[in-house]
Amino acid sequence: MKYKSTPTQLEQVLPEDKILVSKTDSKGIITYANPVFLDISGYTESQLLGQPQNIVRHPDMPRVIFRLLWETLQNNREFNGYIKNLAKDGSYYWFFANITSSFSADNKLLGYTSARRKPDPDKLNYIQNLYSELLEIEQQSPDDDGMEKAQYKLDSILNSREKGYDEFVLTI
Ligand SMILES: Cc1cc2nc3c(=O)[nH]c(=O)nc-3n(C[C@H](O)[C@H](O)[C@H](O)COP(=O)(O)O)c2cc1C
């Protein structure tokens, strides 16, 4: 079942004391969602489980950030980053995500866990400007060309700060 929400300007600000958790298999198919994630996203458990995690993708998010997310996980590192999600009712919510991998005893990848929490509003301001710039670059060129240009922009910001992405995102 595919749900398609129309984005609205209604924001849900996450409570300070809540963590939104979901787990996926190795392909990004949702296998678990905690009650807070269900509540904020507006889906029931049966609507969410078995769906790709991009069911909550917001069109304002630059594609390059998701490429970075998957490359980071595939390189056996944990991903930290800011993401804007789309709820079923069209509202949006920003969060800081920590995504980690789980392995079996014989080192087979079992899946991933994302723990999302309320972002620092001052940092979010910077991220919102950065992401809208990256999105605009992506939208100016078709297909992967736009994403490469957005990657170039992101890399140039990181280089000017002499930071890798991990350090950048944790210290802005
Ligand atoms: C554990 C885990 C949690 C994820 N959580 C989100 C999320 O909350 N929002 C989101 O847009 N993408 C999330 N993703 C990334 C999605 O799998 C997907 O790459 C992204 O939504 C972009 O989708 P698209 O490439 O189809 O546009 C998550 C991935 C993993 C592995």
The ligand as an SDF file (V2000), in Angstrom:
LIG
                    3D

 31 33  0  0  0  0  0  0  0  0999 V2000
   17.0620    2.9090    9.7360 C   0  0  0  0  0  0  0  0  0  0  0  0
   16.7340    3.9090    8.6660 C   0  0  0  0  0  0  0  0  0  0  0  0
   15.8920    4.9690    8.9680 C   0  0  0  0  0  0  0  0  0  0  0  0
   15.5720    5.9090    7.9950 C   0  0  0  0  0  0  0  0  0  0  0  0
   14.7390    6.9330    8.3460 N   0  0  0  0  0  0  0  0  0  0  0  0
   14.3520    7.8240    7.4170 C   0  0  0  0  0  0  0  0  0  0  0  0
   13.4510    8.8600    7.7620 C   0  0  0  0  0  0  0  0  0  0  0  0
   13.0070    9.0010    8.9050 O   0  0  0  0  0  0  0  0  0  0  0  0
   13.0990    9.7340    6.7740 N   0  0  0  0  0  0  0  0  0  0  0  0
   13.5590    9.6190    5.4910 C   0  0  0  0  0  0  0  0  0  0  0  0
   13.1690   10.4380    4.6410 O   0  0  0  0  0  0  0  0  0  0  0  0
   14.4350    8.6460    5.1430 N   0  0  0  0  0  0  0  0  0  0  0  0
   14.8440    7.7610    6.0710 C   0  0  0  0  0  0  0  0  0  0  0  0
   15.7260    6.7610    5.7260 N   0  0  0  0  0  0  0  0  0  0  0  0
   16.2820    6.7650    4.3540 C   0  0  0  0  0  0  0  0  0  0  0  0
   15.3340    6.0800    3.3730 C   0  0  0  0  0  0  0  0  0  0  0  0
   15.6040    4.7060    3.3590 O   0  0  0  0  0  0  0  0  0  0  0  0
   15.5100    6.6470    1.9390 C   0  0  0  0  0  0  0  0  0  0  0  0
   16.8410    6.5040    1.5320 O   0  0  0  0  0  0  0  0  0  0  0  0
   15.1230    8.1230    1.8320 C   0  0  0  0  0  0  0  0  0  0  0  0
   13.8390    8.3500    2.3530 O   0  0  0  0  0  0  0  0  0  0  0  0
   15.1820    8.6290    0.3890 C   0  0  0  0  0  0  0  0  0  0  0  0
   14.2980    7.8950   -0.3640 O   0  0  0  0  0  0  0  0  0  0  0  0
   14.3390    7.9090   -1.9530 P   0  0  0  0  0  0  0  0  0  0  0  0
   15.7390    7.5750   -2.3530 O   0  0  0  0  0  0  0  0  0  0  0  0
   13.3570    6.8930   -2.3970 O   0  0  0  0  0  0  0  0  0  0  0  0
   13.9840    9.2950   -2.3680 O   0  0  0  0  0  0  0  0  0  0  0  0
   16.0960    5.8020    6.6830 C   0  0  0  0  0  0  0  0  0  0  0  0
   16.9460    4.7340    6.3690 C   0  0  0  0  0  0  0  0  0  0  0  0
   17.2770    3.8050    7.3490 C   0  0  0  0  0  0  0  0  0  0  0  0
   18.2230    2.6750    7.0160 C   0  0  0  0  0  0  0  0  0  0  0  0
  1  2  1  0
  2  3  1  0
  2 30  2  0
  3  4  2  0
  4  5  1  0
  4 28  1  0
  5  6  2  0
  6  7  1  0
  6 13  1  0
  7  8  2  0
  7  9  1  0
  9 10  1  0
 10 11  2  0
 10 12  1  0
 12 13  2  0
 13 14  1  0
 14 15  1  0
 14 28  1  0
 15 16  1  0
 16 17  1  0
 16 18  1  0
 18 19  1  0
 18 20  1  0
 20 21  1  0
 20 22  1  0
 22 23  1  0
 23 24  1  0
 24 25  2  0
 24 26  1  0
 24 27  1  0
 28 29  2  0
 29 30  1  0
 30 31  1  0
M  END
$$$$
